[in-house]
Amino acid sequence: MSEIQPVYGMFNLREKRELAKASYEYIMKDVNDMKTNAIRFGFHLMECKENKYYEDYGFNNFYEFIEKNWRLGKST
């Protein structure tokens, strides 16, 4: 895995501290995890809707099921 290369601004440029570098790397990992999780999340929602798993929980409507359980609207 190659080292992550940040984009630098020009305002108050100073020597990079190790904790700043570690923080940046943690944030990049979190961003990549969010991308992966978003794909997984979408797959699970699609699977639930297509297989009508929401009916097992007493809902006739998929969107009502996700709204009541996770406060997610139809646009999400």
PDB file of N, CA, C, O and CB in Angstrom:
ATOM      1  N   MET A   1       0.850  -1.180   0.000  1.00  0.00           N
ATOM      2  CA  MET A   1       0.000   0.000   0.000  1.00  0.00           C
ATOM      3  C   MET A   1       0.885   1.229   0.000  1.00  0.00           C
ATOM      4  O   MET A   1       1.797   1.340   0.820  1.00  0.00           O
ATOM      5  CB  MET A   1      -0.961   0.006   1.218  1.00  0.00           C
ATOM      6  N   SER A   2       0.627   2.151  -0.909  1.00  0.00           N
ATOM      7  CA  SER A   2       1.441   3.359  -0.980  1.00  0.00           C
ATOM      8  C   SER A   2       1.038   4.343   0.107  1.00  0.00           C
ATOM      9  O   SER A   2      -0.087   4.325   0.606  1.00  0.00           O
ATOM     10  CB  SER A   2       1.316   4.012  -2.360  1.00  0.00           C
ATOM     11  N   GLU A   3       1.982   5.194   0.455  1.00  0.00           N
ATOM     12  CA  GLU A   3       1.723   6.184   1.496  1.00  0.00           C
ATOM     13  C   GLU A   3       0.718   7.203   0.989  1.00  0.00           C
ATOM     14  O   GLU A   3       0.760   7.607  -0.173  1.00  0.00           O
ATOM     15  CB  GLU A   3       3.030   6.882   1.935  1.00  0.00           C
ATOM     16  N   ILE A   4      -0.171   7.608   1.851  1.00  0.00           N
ATOM     17  CA  ILE A   4      -1.187   8.593   1.508  1.00  0.00           C
ATOM     18  C   ILE A   4      -0.513   9.954   1.385  1.00  0.00           C
ATOM     19  O   ILE A   4       0.245  10.359   2.266  1.00  0.00           O
ATOM     20  CB  ILE A   4      -2.330   8.624   2.574  1.00  0.00           C
ATOM     21  N   GLN A   5      -0.789  10.657   0.292  1.00  0.00           N
ATOM     22  CA  GLN A   5      -0.195  11.967   0.053  1.00  0.00           C
ATOM     23  C   GLN A   5      -1.268  13.043   0.195  1.00  0.00           C
ATOM     24  O   GLN A   5      -2.156  13.141  -0.651  1.00  0.00           O
ATOM     25  CB  GLN A   5       0.464  12.028  -1.351  1.00  0.00           C
ATOM     26  N   PRO A   6      -1.197  13.850   1.250  1.00  0.00           N
ATOM     27  CA  PRO A   6      -2.196  14.899   1.441  1.00  0.00           C
ATOM     28  C   PRO A   6      -1.978  16.064   0.475  1.00  0.00           C
ATOM     29  O   PRO A   6      -0.892  16.242  -0.076  1.00  0.00           O
ATOM     30  CB  PRO A   6      -2.160  15.403   2.882  1.00  0.00           C
ATOM     31  N   VAL A   7      -3.019  16.836   0.289  1.00  0.00           N
ATOM     32  CA  VAL A   7      -2.942  18.082  -0.464  1.00  0.00           C
ATOM     33  C   VAL A   7      -2.668  19.182   0.549  1.00  0.00           C
ATOM     34  O   VAL A   7      -3.343  19.275   1.574  1.00  0.00           O
ATOM     35  CB  VAL A   7      -4.266  18.360  -1.289  1.00  0.00           C
ATOM     36  N   TYR A   8      -1.680  20.010   0.260  1.00  0.00           N
ATOM     37  CA  TYR A   8      -1.292  21.075   1.184  1.00  0.00           C
ATOM     38  C   TYR A   8      -1.808  22.423   0.713  1.00  0.00           C
ATOM     39  O   TYR A   8      -1.861  22.700  -0.485  1.00  0.00           O
ATOM     40  CB  TYR A   8       0.225  21.123   1.339  1.00  0.00           C
ATOM     41  N   GLY A   9      -2.191  23.265   1.684  1.00  0.00           N
ATOM     42  CA  GLY A   9      -2.526  24.649   1.405  1.00  0.00           C
ATOM     43  C   GLY A   9      -1.287  25.508   1.650  1.00  0.00           C
ATOM     44  O   GLY A   9      -0.229  24.974   1.983  1.00  0.00           O
ATOM     45  N   MET A  10      -1.397  26.796   1.495  1.00  0.00           N
ATOM     46  CA  MET A  10      -0.255  27.687   1.675  1.00  0.00           C
ATOM     47  C   MET A  10      -0.325  28.483   2.976  1.00  0.00           C
ATOM     48  O   MET A  10       0.650  29.143   3.336  1.00  0.00           O
ATOM     49  CB  MET A  10      -0.161  28.636   0.508  1.00  0.00           C
ATOM     50  N   PHE A  11      -1.434  28.441   3.682  1.00  0.00           N
ATOM     51  CA  PHE A  11      -1.622  29.245   4.874  1.00  0.00           C
ATOM     52  C   PHE A  11      -0.887  28.633   6.059  1.00  0.00           C
ATOM     53  O   PHE A  11      -1.144  27.486   6.423  1.00  0.00           O
ATOM     54  CB  PHE A  11      -3.106  29.391   5.187  1.00  0.00           C
ATOM     55  N   ASN A  12       0.023  29.387   6.663  1.00  0.00           N
ATOM     56  CA  ASN A  12       0.766  28.975   7.863  1.00  0.00           C
ATOM     57  C   ASN A  12       1.386  27.588   7.729  1.00  0.00           C
ATOM     58  O   ASN A  12       1.284  26.769   8.642  1.00  0.00           O
ATOM     59  CB  ASN A  12      -0.150  29.000   9.068  1.00  0.00           C
ATOM     60  N   LEU A  13       2.018  27.330   6.609  1.00  0.00           N
ATOM     61  CA  LEU A  13       2.662  26.045   6.388  1.00  0.00           C
ATOM     62  C   LEU A  13       3.792  25.854   7.392  1.00  0.00           C
ATOM     63  O   LEU A  13       4.645  26.729   7.542  1.00  0.00           O
ATOM     64  CB  LEU A  13       3.194  25.940   4.945  1.00  0.00           C
ATOM     65  N   ARG A  14       3.801  24.729   8.072  1.00  0.00           N
ATOM     66  CA  ARG A  14       4.830  24.456   9.074  1.00  0.00           C
ATOM     67  C   ARG A  14       5.235  22.994   8.973  1.00  0.00           C
ATOM     68  O   ARG A  14       4.645  22.216   8.224  1.00  0.00           O
ATOM     69  CB  ARG A  14       4.326  24.794  10.509  1.00  0.00           C
ATOM     70  N   GLU A  15       6.238  22.646   9.731  1.00  0.00           N
ATOM     71  CA  GLU A  15       6.699  21.263   9.739  1.00  0.00           C
ATOM     72  C   GLU A  15       5.578  20.358  10.242  1.00  0.00           C
ATOM     73  O   GLU A  15       4.910  20.653  11.234  1.00  0.00           O
ATOM     74  CB  GLU A  15       7.969  21.106  10.620  1.00  0.00           C
ATOM     75  N   LYS A  16       5.391  19.250   9.529  1.00  0.00           N
ATOM     76  CA  LYS A  16       4.301  18.320   9.862  1.00  0.00           C
ATOM     77  C   LYS A  16       4.652  17.534  11.120  1.00  0.00           C
ATOM     78  O   LYS A  16       5.732  16.953  11.215  1.00  0.00           O
ATOM     79  CB  LYS A  16       4.023  17.349   8.681  1.00  0.00           C
ATOM     80  N   ARG A  17       3.739  17.519  12.080  1.00  0.00           N
ATOM     81  CA  ARG A  17       3.910  16.735  13.305  1.00  0.00           C
ATOM     82  C   ARG A  17       3.455  15.304  13.066  1.00  0.00           C
ATOM     83  O   ARG A  17       2.580  15.063  12.234  1.00  0.00           O
ATOM     84  CB  ARG A  17       3.121  17.365  14.480  1.00  0.00           C
ATOM     85  N   GLU A  18       4.031  14.365  13.777  1.00  0.00           N
ATOM     86  CA  GLU A  18       3.663  12.948  13.623  1.00  0.00           C
ATOM     87  C   GLU A  18       2.193  12.709  13.950  1.00  0.00           C
ATOM     88  O   GLU A  18       1.529  11.915  13.283  1.00  0.00           O
ATOM     89  CB  GLU A  18       4.540  12.071  14.521  1.00  0.00           C
ATOM     90  N   LEU A  19       1.679  13.395  14.980  1.00  0.00           N
ATOM     91  CA  LEU A  19       0.266  13.199  15.326  1.00  0.00           C
ATOM     92  C   LEU A  19      -0.652  13.739  14.238  1.00  0.00           C
ATOM     93  O   LEU A  19      -1.737  13.202  14.016  1.00  0.00           O
ATOM     94  CB  LEU A  19      -0.056  13.876  16.660  1.00  0.00           C
ATOM     95  N   ALA A  20      -0.223  14.799  13.560  1.00  0.00           N
ATOM     96  CA  ALA A  20      -1.021  15.330  12.448  1.00  0.00           C
ATOM     97  C   ALA A  20      -1.059  14.323  11.314  1.00  0.00           C
ATOM     98  O   ALA A  20      -2.104  14.106  10.700  1.00  0.00           O
ATOM     99  CB  ALA A  20      -0.450  16.679  11.949  1.00  0.00           C
ATOM    100  N   LYS A  21       0.082  13.709  11.037  1.00  0.00           N
ATOM    101  CA  LYS A  21       0.151  12.692   9.984  1.00  0.00           C
ATOM    102  C   LYS A  21      -0.740  11.502  10.347  1.00  0.00           C
ATOM    103  O   LYS A  21      -1.483  11.003   9.501  1.00  0.00           O
ATOM    104  CB  LYS A  21       1.616  12.226   9.766  1.00  0.00           C
ATOM    105  N   ALA A  22      -0.670  11.049  11.594  1.00  0.00           N
ATOM    106  CA  ALA A  22      -1.492   9.917  12.032  1.00  0.00           C
ATOM    107  C   ALA A  22      -2.978  10.258  11.930  1.00  0.00           C
ATOM    108  O   ALA A  22      -3.786   9.427  11.516  1.00  0.00           O
ATOM    109  CB  ALA A  22      -1.136   9.518  13.479  1.00  0.00           C
ATOM    110  N   SER A  23      -3.325  11.468  12.305  1.00  0.00           N
ATOM    111  CA  SER A  23      -4.720  11.898  12.239  1.00  0.00           C
ATOM    112  C   SER A  23      -5.218  11.869  10.799  1.00  0.00           C
ATOM    113  O   SER A  23      -6.318  11.390  10.526  1.00  0.00           O
ATOM    114  CB  SER A  23      -4.880  13.310  12.831  1.00  0.00           C
ATOM    115  N   TYR A  24      -4.407  12.379   9.885  1.00  0.00           N
ATOM    116  CA  TYR A  24      -4.770  12.386   8.478  1.00  0.00           C
ATOM    117  C   TYR A  24      -4.986  10.959   7.967  1.00  0.00           C
ATOM    118  O   TYR A  24      -5.948  10.692   7.248  1.00  0.00           O
ATOM    119  CB  TYR A  24      -3.688  13.093   7.652  1.00  0.00           C
ATOM    120  N   GLU A  25      -4.104  10.066   8.336  1.00  0.00           N
ATOM    121  CA  GLU A  25      -4.213   8.678   7.890  1.00  0.00           C
ATOM    122  C   GLU A  25      -5.459   7.998   8.459  1.00  0.00           C
ATOM    123  O   GLU A  25      -6.105   7.213   7.764  1.00  0.00           O
ATOM    124  CB  GLU A  25      -2.964   7.898   8.294  1.00  0.00           C
ATOM    125  N   TYR A  26      -5.801   8.291   9.714  1.00  0.00           N
ATOM    126  CA  TYR A  26      -7.030   7.740  10.299  1.00  0.00           C
ATOM    127  C   TYR A  26      -8.259   8.248   9.551  1.00  0.00           C
ATOM    128  O   TYR A  26      -9.195   7.493   9.286  1.00  0.00           O
ATOM    129  CB  TYR A  26      -7.130   8.106  11.794  1.00  0.00           C
ATOM    130  N   ILE A  27      -8.244   9.537   9.216  1.00  0.00           N
ATOM    131  CA  ILE A  27      -9.381  10.115   8.488  1.00  0.00           C
ATOM    132  C   ILE A  27      -9.512   9.463   7.118  1.00  0.00           C
ATOM    133  O   ILE A  27     -10.622   9.144   6.694  1.00  0.00           O
ATOM    134  CB  ILE A  27      -9.220  11.649   8.340  1.00  0.00           C
ATOM    135  N   MET A  28      -8.393   9.260   6.417  1.00  0.00           N
ATOM    136  CA  MET A  28      -8.439   8.608   5.105  1.00  0.00           C
ATOM    137  C   MET A  28      -8.985   7.191   5.220  1.00  0.00           C
ATOM    138  O   MET A  28      -9.766   6.764   4.370  1.00  0.00           O
ATOM    139  CB  MET A  28      -7.044   8.583   4.467  1.00  0.00           C
ATOM    140  N   LYS A  29      -8.592   6.463   6.247  1.00  0.00           N
ATOM    141  CA  LYS A  29      -9.112   5.114   6.459  1.00  0.00           C
ATOM    142  C   LYS A  29     -10.611   5.160   6.695  1.00  0.00           C
ATOM    143  O   LYS A  29     -11.355   4.342   6.154  1.00  0.00           O
ATOM    144  CB  LYS A  29      -8.406   4.437   7.643  1.00  0.00           C
ATOM    145  N   ASP A  30     -11.058   6.124   7.511  1.00  0.00           N
ATOM    146  CA  ASP A  30     -12.491   6.262   7.782  1.00  0.00           C
ATOM    147  C   ASP A  30     -13.268   6.574   6.507  1.00  0.00           C
ATOM    148  O   ASP A  30     -14.356   6.038   6.298  1.00  0.00           O
ATOM    149  CB  ASP A  30     -12.734   7.359   8.824  1.00  0.00           C
ATOM    150  N   VAL A  31     -12.717   7.441   5.648  1.00  0.00           N
ATOM    151  CA  VAL A  31     -13.379   7.772   4.382  1.00  0.00           C
ATOM    152  C   VAL A  31     -13.503   6.522   3.514  1.00  0.00           C
ATOM    153  O   VAL A  31     -14.557   6.262   2.934  1.00  0.00           O
ATOM    154  CB  VAL A  31     -12.600   8.879   3.626  1.00  0.00           C
ATOM    155  N   ASN A  32     -12.430   5.762   3.430  1.00  0.00           N
ATOM    156  CA  ASN A  32     -12.482   4.530   2.638  1.00  0.00           C
ATOM    157  C   ASN A  32     -13.464   3.524   3.225  1.00  0.00           C
ATOM    158  O   ASN A  32     -14.166   2.836   2.484  1.00  0.00           O
ATOM    159  CB  ASN A  32     -11.095   3.903   2.546  1.00  0.00           C
ATOM    160  N   ASP A  33     -13.519   3.433   4.560  1.00  0.00           N
ATOM    161  CA  ASP A  33     -14.483   2.545   5.208  1.00  0.00           C
ATOM    162  C   ASP A  33     -15.911   2.980   4.914  1.00  0.00           C
ATOM    163  O   ASP A  33     -16.787   2.139   4.708  1.00  0.00           O
ATOM    164  CB  ASP A  33     -14.246   2.510   6.717  1.00  0.00           C
ATOM    165  N   MET A  34     -16.155   4.309   4.892  1.00  0.00           N
ATOM    166  CA  MET A  34     -17.501   4.805   4.601  1.00  0.00           C
ATOM    167  C   MET A  34     -17.917   4.412   3.190  1.00  0.00           C
ATOM    168  O   MET A  34     -19.072   4.049   2.964  1.00  0.00           O
ATOM    169  CB  MET A  34     -17.566   6.337   4.770  1.00  0.00           C
ATOM    170  N   LYS A  35     -16.994   4.480   2.242  1.00  0.00           N
ATOM    171  CA  LYS A  35     -17.311   4.087   0.871  1.00  0.00           C
ATOM    172  C   LYS A  35     -17.704   2.614   0.823  1.00  0.00           C
ATOM    173  O   LYS A  35     -18.705   2.250   0.206  1.00  0.00           O
ATOM    174  CB  LYS A  35     -16.113   4.355  -0.065  1.00  0.00           C
ATOM    175  N   THR A  36     -16.911   1.776   1.476  1.00  0.00           N
ATOM    176  CA  THR A  36     -17.200   0.344   1.515  1.00  0.00           C
ATOM    177  C   THR A  36     -18.518   0.076   2.213  1.00  0.00           C
ATOM    178  O   THR A  36     -19.337  -0.709   1.735  1.00  0.00           O
ATOM    179  CB  THR A  36     -16.075  -0.412   2.214  1.00  0.00           C
ATOM    180  N   ASN A  37     -18.720   0.732   3.348  1.00  0.00           N
ATOM    181  CA  ASN A  37     -19.944   0.515   4.108  1.00  0.00           C
ATOM    182  C   ASN A  37     -21.174   1.020   3.369  1.00  0.00           C
ATOM    183  O   ASN A  37     -22.250   0.436   3.499  1.00  0.00           O
ATOM    184  CB  ASN A  37     -19.844   1.192   5.456  1.00  0.00           C
ATOM    185  N   ALA A  38     -21.036   2.094   2.594  1.00  0.00           N
ATOM    186  CA  ALA A  38     -22.173   2.613   1.835  1.00  0.00           C
ATOM    187  C   ALA A  38     -22.626   1.593   0.797  1.00  0.00           C
ATOM    188  O   ALA A  38     -23.824   1.401   0.585  1.00  0.00           O
ATOM    189  CB  ALA A  38     -21.808   3.946   1.154  1.00  0.00           C
ATOM    190  N   ILE A  39     -21.672   0.949   0.158  1.00  0.00           N
ATOM    191  CA  ILE A  39     -22.014  -0.078  -0.836  1.00  0.00           C
ATOM    192  C   ILE A  39     -22.691  -1.259  -0.157  1.00  0.00           C
ATOM    193  O   ILE A  39     -23.701  -1.766  -0.645  1.00  0.00           O
ATOM    194  CB  ILE A  39     -20.751  -0.550  -1.599  1.00  0.00           C
ATOM    195  N   ARG A  40     -22.139  -1.694   0.961  1.00  0.00           N
ATOM    196  CA  ARG A  40     -22.714  -2.811   1.716  1.00  0.00           C
ATOM    197  C   ARG A  40     -24.114  -2.451   2.216  1.00  0.00           C
ATOM    198  O   ARG A  40     -25.038  -3.260   2.131  1.00  0.00           O
ATOM    199  CB  ARG A  40     -21.799  -3.192   2.905  1.00  0.00           C
ATOM    200  N   PHE A  41     -24.260  -1.236   2.734  1.00  0.00           N
ATOM    201  CA  PHE A  41     -25.540  -0.748   3.242  1.00  0.00           C
ATOM    202  C   PHE A  41     -26.596  -0.773   2.132  1.00  0.00           C
ATOM    203  O   PHE A  41     -27.717  -1.238   2.341  1.00  0.00           O
ATOM    204  CB  PHE A  41     -25.388   0.682   3.811  1.00  0.00           C
ATOM    205  N   GLY A  42     -26.228  -0.271   0.960  1.00  0.00           N
ATOM    206  CA  GLY A  42     -27.162  -0.272  -0.167  1.00  0.00           C
ATOM    207  C   GLY A  42     -27.567  -1.674  -0.579  1.00  0.00           C
ATOM    208  O   GLY A  42     -28.731  -1.929  -0.886  1.00  0.00           O
ATOM    209  N   PHE A  43     -26.609  -2.573  -0.585  1.00  0.00           N
ATOM    210  CA  PHE A  43     -26.914  -3.966  -0.925  1.00  0.00           C
ATOM    211  C   PHE A  43     -27.919  -4.553   0.054  1.00  0.00           C
ATOM    212  O   PHE A  43     -28.878  -5.204  -0.359  1.00  0.00           O
ATOM    213  CB  PHE A  43     -25.633  -4.813  -0.937  1.00  0.00           C
ATOM    214  N   HIS A  44     -27.710  -4.331   1.343  1.00  0.00           N
ATOM    215  CA  HIS A  44     -28.614  -4.908   2.344  1.00  0.00           C
ATOM    216  C   HIS A  44     -30.013  -4.295   2.264  1.00  0.00           C
ATOM    217  O   HIS A  44     -31.010  -4.993   2.444  1.00  0.00           O
ATOM    218  CB  HIS A  44     -28.039  -4.709   3.750  1.00  0.00           C
ATOM    219  N   LEU A  45     -30.083  -2.995   1.997  1.00  0.00           N
ATOM    220  CA  LEU A  45     -31.403  -2.381   1.826  1.00  0.00           C
ATOM    221  C   LEU A  45     -32.123  -2.971   0.612  1.00  0.00           C
ATOM    222  O   LEU A  45     -33.311  -3.285   0.680  1.00  0.00           O
ATOM    223  CB  LEU A  45     -31.270  -0.852   1.674  1.00  0.00           C
ATOM    224  N   MET A  46     -31.398  -3.118  -0.492  1.00  0.00           N
ATOM    225  CA  MET A  46     -31.990  -3.682  -1.710  1.00  0.00           C
ATOM    226  C   MET A  46     -32.477  -5.112  -1.464  1.00  0.00           C
ATOM    227  O   MET A  46     -33.568  -5.488  -1.891  1.00  0.00           O
ATOM    228  CB  MET A  46     -30.969  -3.660  -2.867  1.00  0.00           C
ATOM    229  N   GLU A  47     -31.657  -5.898  -0.774  1.00  0.00           N
ATOM    230  CA  GLU A  47     -32.021  -7.274  -0.463  1.00  0.00           C
ATOM    231  C   GLU A  47     -33.287  -7.323   0.396  1.00  0.00           C
ATOM    232  O   GLU A  47     -34.181  -8.132   0.148  1.00  0.00           O
ATOM    233  CB  GLU A  47     -30.864  -7.982   0.255  1.00  0.00           C
ATOM    234  N   CYS A  48     -33.355  -6.460   1.396  1.00  0.00           N
ATOM    235  CA  CYS A  48     -34.528  -6.405   2.280  1.00  0.00           C
ATOM    236  C   CYS A  48     -35.782  -6.044   1.492  1.00  0.00           C
ATOM    237  O   CYS A  48     -36.844  -6.639   1.678  1.00  0.00           O
ATOM    238  CB  CYS A  48     -34.304  -5.385   3.416  1.00  0.00           C
ATOM    239  N   LYS A  49     -35.640  -5.057   0.607  1.00  0.00           N
ATOM    240  CA  LYS A  49     -36.794  -4.616  -0.183  1.00  0.00           C
ATOM    241  C   LYS A  49     -37.234  -5.690  -1.171  1.00  0.00           C
ATOM    242  O   LYS A  49     -38.421  -6.004  -1.250  1.00  0.00           O
ATOM    243  CB  LYS A  49     -36.464  -3.323  -0.933  1.00  0.00           C
ATOM    244  N   GLU A  50     -36.299  -6.253  -1.921  1.00  0.00           N
ATOM    245  CA  GLU A  50     -36.638  -7.236  -2.954  1.00  0.00           C
ATOM    246  C   GLU A  50     -37.240  -8.512  -2.380  1.00  0.00           C
ATOM    247  O   GLU A  50     -38.118  -9.118  -2.995  1.00  0.00           O
ATOM    248  CB  GLU A  50     -35.408  -7.581  -3.757  1.00  0.00           C
ATOM    249  N   ASN A  51     -36.777  -8.918  -1.217  1.00  0.00           N
ATOM    250  CA  ASN A  51     -37.282 -10.144  -0.586  1.00  0.00           C
ATOM    251  C   ASN A  51     -38.428  -9.893   0.380  1.00  0.00           C
ATOM    252  O   ASN A  51     -38.940 -10.819   1.009  1.00  0.00           O
ATOM    253  CB  ASN A  51     -36.168 -10.839   0.141  1.00  0.00           C
ATOM    254  N   LYS A  52     -38.823  -8.634   0.490  1.00  0.00           N
ATOM    255  CA  LYS A  52     -39.927  -8.211   1.356  1.00  0.00           C
ATOM    256  C   LYS A  52     -39.728  -8.674   2.804  1.00  0.00           C
ATOM    257  O   LYS A  52     -40.675  -9.093   3.469  1.00  0.00           O
ATOM    258  CB  LYS A  52     -41.253  -8.753   0.816  1.00  0.00           C
ATOM    259  N   TYR A  53     -38.485  -8.590   3.275  1.00  0.00           N
ATOM    260  CA  TYR A  53     -38.194  -8.966   4.658  1.00  0.00           C
ATOM    261  C   TYR A  53     -38.917  -8.067   5.658  1.00  0.00           C
ATOM    262  O   TYR A  53     -39.178  -8.478   6.789  1.00  0.00           O
ATOM    263  CB  TYR A  53     -36.694  -8.915   4.908  1.00  0.00           C
ATOM    264  N   TYR A  54     -39.236  -6.855   5.250  1.00  0.00           N
ATOM    265  CA  TYR A  54     -39.947  -5.922   6.133  1.00  0.00           C
ATOM    266  C   TYR A  54     -41.302  -6.471   6.556  1.00  0.00           C
ATOM    267  O   TYR A  54     -41.809  -6.108   7.617  1.00  0.00           O
ATOM    268  CB  TYR A  54     -40.130  -4.574   5.443  1.00  0.00           C
ATOM    269  N   GLU A  55     -41.894  -7.336   5.745  1.00  0.00           N
ATOM    270  CA  GLU A  55     -43.183  -7.932   6.102  1.00  0.00           C
ATOM    271  C   GLU A  55     -43.053  -8.834   7.330  1.00  0.00           C
ATOM    272  O   GLU A  55     -44.012  -8.994   8.085  1.00  0.00           O
ATOM    273  CB  GLU A  55     -43.746  -8.732   4.919  1.00  0.00           C
ATOM    274  N   ASP A  56     -41.870  -9.423   7.533  1.00  0.00           N
ATOM    275  CA  ASP A  56     -41.633 -10.258   8.714  1.00  0.00           C
ATOM    276  C   ASP A  56     -41.702  -9.440  10.004  1.00  0.00           C
ATOM    277  O   ASP A  56     -41.855  -9.991  11.094  1.00  0.00           O
ATOM    278  CB  ASP A  56     -40.270 -10.948   8.608  1.00  0.00           C
ATOM    279  N   TYR A  57     -41.588  -8.126   9.863  1.00  0.00           N
ATOM    280  CA  TYR A  57     -41.643  -7.230  11.019  1.00  0.00           C
ATOM    281  C   TYR A  57     -42.969  -6.491  11.110  1.00  0.00           C
ATOM    282  O   TYR A  57     -43.109  -5.549  11.889  1.00  0.00           O
ATOM    283  CB  TYR A  57     -40.507  -6.231  10.959  1.00  0.00           C
ATOM    284  N   GLY A  58     -43.934  -6.915  10.315  1.00  0.00           N
ATOM    285  CA  GLY A  58     -45.278  -6.369  10.401  1.00  0.00           C
ATOM    286  C   GLY A  58     -45.514  -5.117   9.582  1.00  0.00           C
ATOM    287  O   GLY A  58     -46.475  -4.393   9.842  1.00  0.00           O
ATOM    288  N   PHE A  59     -44.671  -4.838   8.606  1.00  0.00           N
ATOM    289  CA  PHE A  59     -44.847  -3.662   7.758  1.00  0.00           C
ATOM    290  C   PHE A  59     -45.279  -4.090   6.364  1.00  0.00           C
ATOM    291  O   PHE A  59     -44.802  -5.090   5.827  1.00  0.00           O
ATOM    292  CB  PHE A  59     -43.547  -2.833   7.691  1.00  0.00           C
ATOM    293  N   ASN A  60     -46.193  -3.314   5.790  1.00  0.00           N
ATOM    294  CA  ASN A  60     -46.620  -3.543   4.415  1.00  0.00           C
ATOM    295  C   ASN A  60     -45.781  -2.732   3.438  1.00  0.00           C
ATOM    296  O   ASN A  60     -45.829  -2.961   2.230  1.00  0.00           O
ATOM    297  CB  ASN A  60     -48.096  -3.198   4.252  1.00  0.00           C
ATOM    298  N   ASN A  61     -45.007  -1.777   3.969  1.00  0.00           N
ATOM    299  CA  ASN A  61     -44.268  -0.849   3.135  1.00  0.00           C
ATOM    300  C   ASN A  61     -42.800  -0.801   3.569  1.00  0.00           C
ATOM    301  O   ASN A  61     -42.508  -0.567   4.742  1.00  0.00           O
ATOM    302  CB  ASN A  61     -44.900   0.552   3.201  1.00  0.00           C
ATOM    303  N   PHE A  62     -41.891  -1.018   2.641  1.00  0.00           N
ATOM    304  CA  PHE A  62     -40.455  -1.003   2.919  1.00  0.00           C
ATOM    305  C   PHE A  62     -40.004   0.341   3.481  1.00  0.00           C
ATOM    306  O   PHE A  62     -39.249   0.388   4.452  1.00  0.00           O
ATOM    307  CB  PHE A  62     -39.670  -1.322   1.653  1.00  0.00           C
ATOM    308  N   TYR A  63     -40.466   1.431   2.873  1.00  0.00           N
ATOM    309  CA  TYR A  63     -40.023   2.763   3.299  1.00  0.00           C
ATOM    310  C   TYR A  63     -40.488   3.104   4.707  1.00  0.00           C
ATOM    311  O   TYR A  63     -39.778   3.772   5.459  1.00  0.00           O
ATOM    312  CB  TYR A  63     -40.527   3.813   2.330  1.00  0.00           C
ATOM    313  N   GLU A  64     -41.665   2.650   5.053  1.00  0.00           N
ATOM    314  CA  GLU A  64     -42.147   2.852   6.422  1.00  0.00           C
ATOM    315  C   GLU A  64     -41.281   2.053   7.402  1.00  0.00           C
ATOM    316  O   GLU A  64     -40.972   2.528   8.496  1.00  0.00           O
ATOM    317  CB  GLU A  64     -43.642   2.434   6.546  1.00  0.00           C
ATOM    318  N   PHE A  65     -40.898   0.856   7.008  1.00  0.00           N
ATOM    319  CA  PHE A  65     -40.035   0.011   7.835  1.00  0.00           C
ATOM    320  C   PHE A  65     -38.698   0.691   8.138  1.00  0.00           C
ATOM    321  O   PHE A  65     -38.275   0.740   9.293  1.00  0.00           O
ATOM    322  CB  PHE A  65     -39.791  -1.329   7.140  1.00  0.00           C
ATOM    323  N   ILE A  66     -38.031   1.216   7.103  1.00  0.00           N
ATOM    324  CA  ILE A  66     -36.730   1.847   7.357  1.00  0.00           C
ATOM    325  C   ILE A  66     -36.875   3.182   8.078  1.00  0.00           C
ATOM    326  O   ILE A  66     -35.991   3.574   8.840  1.00  0.00           O
ATOM    327  CB  ILE A  66     -35.981   2.052   6.048  1.00  0.00           C
ATOM    328  N   GLU A  67     -37.976   3.879   7.844  1.00  0.00           N
ATOM    329  CA  GLU A  67     -38.213   5.142   8.554  1.00  0.00           C
ATOM    330  C   GLU A  67     -38.424   4.883  10.047  1.00  0.00           C
ATOM    331  O   GLU A  67     -37.847   5.579  10.882  1.00  0.00           O
ATOM    332  CB  GLU A  67     -39.439   5.881   7.959  1.00  0.00           C
ATOM    333  N   LYS A  68     -39.233   3.905  10.381  1.00  0.00           N
ATOM    334  CA  LYS A  68     -39.528   3.613  11.789  1.00  0.00           C
ATOM    335  C   LYS A  68     -38.346   3.015  12.530  1.00  0.00           C
ATOM    336  O   LYS A  68     -38.177   3.276  13.721  1.00  0.00           O
ATOM    337  CB  LYS A  68     -40.698   2.674  11.884  1.00  0.00           C
ATOM    338  N   ASN A  69     -37.533   2.227  11.865  1.00  0.00           N
ATOM    339  CA  ASN A  69     -36.415   1.568  12.531  1.00  0.00           C
ATOM    340  C   ASN A  69     -35.131   2.388  12.557  1.00  0.00           C
ATOM    341  O   ASN A  69     -34.388   2.345  13.537  1.00  0.00           O
ATOM    342  CB  ASN A  69     -36.146   0.268  11.868  1.00  0.00           C
ATOM    343  N   TRP A  70     -34.864   3.139  11.482  1.00  0.00           N
ATOM    344  CA  TRP A  70     -33.580   3.839  11.384  1.00  0.00           C
ATOM    345  C   TRP A  70     -33.695   5.319  11.067  1.00  0.00           C
ATOM    346  O   TRP A  70     -32.691   6.001  10.859  1.00  0.00           O
ATOM    347  CB  TRP A  70     -32.745   3.192  10.345  1.00  0.00           C
ATOM    348  N   ARG A  71     -34.939   5.816  11.031  1.00  0.00           N
ATOM    349  CA  ARG A  71     -35.187   7.230  10.735  1.00  0.00           C
ATOM    350  C   ARG A  71     -34.561   7.664   9.406  1.00  0.00           C
ATOM    351  O   ARG A  71     -34.023   8.765   9.288  1.00  0.00           O
ATOM    352  CB  ARG A  71     -34.646   8.099  11.863  1.00  0.00           C
ATOM    353  N   LEU A  72     -34.642   6.787   8.422  1.00  0.00           N
ATOM    354  CA  LEU A  72     -34.145   7.079   7.088  1.00  0.00           C
ATOM    355  C   LEU A  72     -35.306   7.338   6.175  1.00  0.00           C
ATOM    356  O   LEU A  72     -36.253   6.553   6.131  1.00  0.00           O
ATOM    357  CB  LEU A  72     -33.281   5.938   6.551  1.00  0.00           C
ATOM    358  N   GLY A  73     -35.250   8.433   5.442  1.00  0.00           N
ATOM    359  CA  GLY A  73     -36.321   8.771   4.509  1.00  0.00           C
ATOM    360  C   GLY A  73     -36.158   8.082   3.179  1.00  0.00           C
ATOM    361  O   GLY A  73     -35.140   7.441   2.916  1.00  0.00           O
ATOM    362  N   LYS A  74     -37.160   8.216   2.347  1.00  0.00           N
ATOM    363  CA  LYS A  74     -37.163   7.575   1.040  1.00  0.00           C
ATOM    364  C   LYS A  74     -36.016   8.073   0.169  1.00  0.00           C
ATOM    365  O   LYS A  74     -35.469   7.306  -0.623  1.00  0.00           O
ATOM    366  CB  LYS A  74     -38.488   7.816   0.341  1.00  0.00           C
ATOM    367  N   SER A  75     -35.650   9.323   0.301  1.00  0.00           N
ATOM    368  CA  SER A  75     -34.556   9.876  -0.519  1.00  0.00           C
ATOM    369  C   SER A  75     -33.194   9.316  -0.128  1.00  0.00           C
ATOM    370  O   SER A  75     -32.270   9.323  -0.942  1.00  0.00           O
ATOM    371  CB  SER A  75     -34.529  11.393  -0.400  1.00  0.00           C
ATOM    372  N   THR A  76     -33.053   8.830   1.108  1.00  0.00           N
ATOM    373  CA  THR A  76     -31.794   8.249   1.543  1.00  0.00           C
ATOM    374  C   THR A  76     -31.544   6.958   0.836  1.00  0.00           C
ATOM    375  O   THR A  76     -30.523   6.313   1.072  1.00  0.00           O
ATOM    376  CB  THR A  76     -31.780   8.036   3.034  1.00  0.00           C
TER     377      THR A  76
END
